[in-house]
Amino acid sequence: MSIKFITLNLWRGGLLFDGIIKFIKKENPDILALQEVNNGNDHHRKKNEQTLTIFQRQFDYYHCFFSPAFSDQRKNGAIPNGNAVFSRYPIVSGQTIFYDVPFTRLKIDRCSNYSRVPRNLQQTVIHTNDTNLYVYNTQGIWGQDGNDNPRRLEMGRMIVNEIKNKHPLILAGDFNVSPNTKTIGSIEQHLYNVFGNKLTTTFNMQRKNHGGYATAIVDMVFVSHDIRVLSQHCPMADISDHLPLICLLELNSKFR
């Protein structure tokens, strides 16, 4: 069976919200892994502050699992922010694994350095026909550059500890680290990097004013070796400050 998979960092809950909704409806994925999802449940809030509520209403044919990383303390009340997986197939289990900073309350708009903002690895098990598919979704540890550091190396170790010997499996998200690092190299020892060196950047340069982003790759998709990649695509869609990654994957393939 084939599965259409998309991962996207929404950018503060979806600052370009209507474009995101149109994009998802047009692409019509089977599984969607999102980062920077807000879960404010007051209908008086802005759309990007109540991402999860609106998505569940707009896409009521999807199952959903949300993993909050922190609570954003605002004048009009707290908003949980984190990762979310949406699936046409039933999500039979889910868990949230924090890297080194636990869930906390903070004022994100007052942060000048996001390196201590909590980040997590989200695990879901999705029942697709007669197969249980592991889908991991993450937003990695932030830094001023994309290089290895002790915390990121430990993040890589934690990811490997979770994903090794599990299949079929998809791991995706905004890793906040460059692909040519030991952090990512440790993951590639166990999983296939779908986009490899095919991309120049995963940032939408229409929304970035720093030239360094033009050659920065932080968003990635990995699959276990029993999943065949039928196609992969990174469209120049102006729906976030990141670009979406789209994959068509075949399950129940022979090992590579």
N, C-alpha and C positions, 0 to 999 in steps of 0.2 A: 504494500500500500504506500501511497505517496502523501506527504504532508507539506503544506505551505507554511513556512515559519518566518516570522518577522520579529526583529528586536529594534527598539527605539528608546533613546533617552528623550523624554517629553519636554524638558526645559521648564523647570519650575512649575510642574503640574500641567503644562501645556499653554504657554503664552500665545501660541498660534492655534488655538483650540479648534476652531471650526475647520481649518485646513487639515488637522490631524484626523478628525472624524470623517471627513470626505475621503481622505487617503485610505483609511482602514476599510471603509465601506467599498471602495473601488478595488482594493487589493484582495479583500475577503480571505484573510489567512485562517488556517486551521488552529494555529497556536501563535500567541502574541506575548512577547516578553518585554515589559516596560519598566523603565527606571524614572525616578523623580515623579512619582505618582502622589498626588495629594488626596487626602480623605476627609476633607471638611464636609459635614453632612447638613449644613444649614443652607437652604435653598436661596437665601438672600446673598450668599457669597458670590464672588466672581467664578466664572466657569472653571478656570485653572486651579481654584482652591477646592473644588469639589469634584476632582477628576474621577475618582472611583465611582461615586454615586451616579454621575452622568453617563459614564461608560457602561455601567451595569444596566442603566435604563435604555441607552441607545443600542446596546448589543446584548439584549436579554437572552439570546440563544447561546451565549458563552457561559461556561463555568469560570469561576474566578477564585484566585487565592492571593491575598495581600500580605506583605511582610513589611510592617513599619520599621524604619530605622531610627527615627527621632520624632519628637513632637515640637513643631515650630510654634513658639509662643508669640501670638500677635495680639494687637489691641482688641480685636473683635473675637478673641478666643483661640484656643490651640488647634493646630492642624497636623495630624499625623502625616509623615512623608516617608515613602519607601519604594519597594519594588512590587510589581504585580504581574501575574501570569493569567492570561485569558485563554480558554481552550474550548473548542467545539466538543471535545470528548470529556468524559467525567474526570475530574481531579479527585483521585481516591485518597490522597494524603498530601500533606505539606508541612514543612518546618522551616524555621528561620535560624540561621547560624551567624552570629556576629563575629567579626574579625578580632579587633582588640579593644574597641571602644563600645561599651554597651549602650542600649537604648537610653536616651536622655532627653531632657527638655532644653531647648535653646532658642535663641532669637537669630534665625538664619540671616536676616537682613543686616545684622550687626557683625557678621563674621567677615573678617578680612583675610583669614587663613582657614580654609576648609579641611585641613589635614586631620583635625581632631573631631570632625563631624562623624558620627557613627555610620558605618557601612556594614552591609550584611550580604550573605549568600543565601538565596532563596531556593529551596528544593521542593519540587512537586513531583508526584507520581501520577501519570495520566494514563488511563486505560483506553487504548486505541484498538478497537476490535478485540483480538485475542492476545494483545501484547501490552504489558505495562512499560511505558516510556518514561524515563527519568528526564525531567527538564529542570536545569539549574539556571538561575537568573541572578545577576549581581550588578552592583555599582561599587567599584573598587575604591581603595584608599587614595584620596586626592593628594596632589603635591604640586610644587612649582614647576616640575619637569616630569618627563615620562620615564625616568631612569629607575633602576633598582635602588631600594634602600632596605634596611632591616625589616621594617614593618611590611613592605610589599613582598619581600621574600617569604615572610611568615604567612602572608595572605595566600601566596602561591602554594605553600606547603599545606595549608588548611584545605584549599580547593582540591589539591591532588588527593589528600586523605579522604575526602568525601566522594570523589568521582571514580577513583581507581576500582577496577573489577566490577563496575556497574555498566550494564548495557541492556537494550539500546539507550543512548544518552545524548542529550543536547545541553551544551553549556554556552551561555551567551550573556551579553550585556556590555556595559561601559566599564571597562577594567581600570581606566584612569592610569594606564601604564603602556609603554610602547611594546610592540611585538618582538623587537630584537633585544629582549632582556632575559635574564635568568628566570625571572618570575614567570613569564609566558613560556619560556623554554621547558620549564618543569612540567607544565600542563601538556605541552606538545609531545612529551614522552609517552603520554597515555591516550591522547585524543588527536584527531585530525583537525587542523586549522583550515576552515572552509575557504576563507578569502586569502590566506597566506600572504604573499607579497604582491597581490594584485591591486591593492588600493594605494592611493596617494595620501588621502586624508579621509577621516570619517566625520569631519566637521563641516557644517554648512557655512561657507565663507561669506554668504550674504548677511550673516548675523554675527560675524566675528570681525573685530577691528585690529587684531594682532596677527601679523603675518606668519608667526610661528605655527598657528593652527593649520595653515595650508598644507603642511607636510606631517601632521600629527595623526596617528592612528591609535585610537583607544577602544573603539567598539569592535567586538569580534564575536565569531560564532565557531564553536568546536563541536565535533560529533564523534561518537565512538566508531570503531572501525567496522562495525556491522551495519552502518548506515551509509547508503550510497547518495552522493550529492549529484542531483540531476541538473541543477542550475543554481547560480548565485548572482545577485545583482545589488548594486548600491546606487539607487536613483538619486539624482540631484533635486530632491523634493524639498521645497521651502516650507517645512512644517515644524522645524525645531532648530536649535543651534547645532544639533547633531544630525547626521544623515541616517536614514533607516537602512538596515541590512535585510535582504529578502533571500530566502533559500527554499528551493524545492527539494525535498529529501525523500528517499525511499527506504522504508523500514524492511526488516526481515531479509536483508541482503547477506551475501556471504562475507566472511571476514576478508579485509584487504590483504 
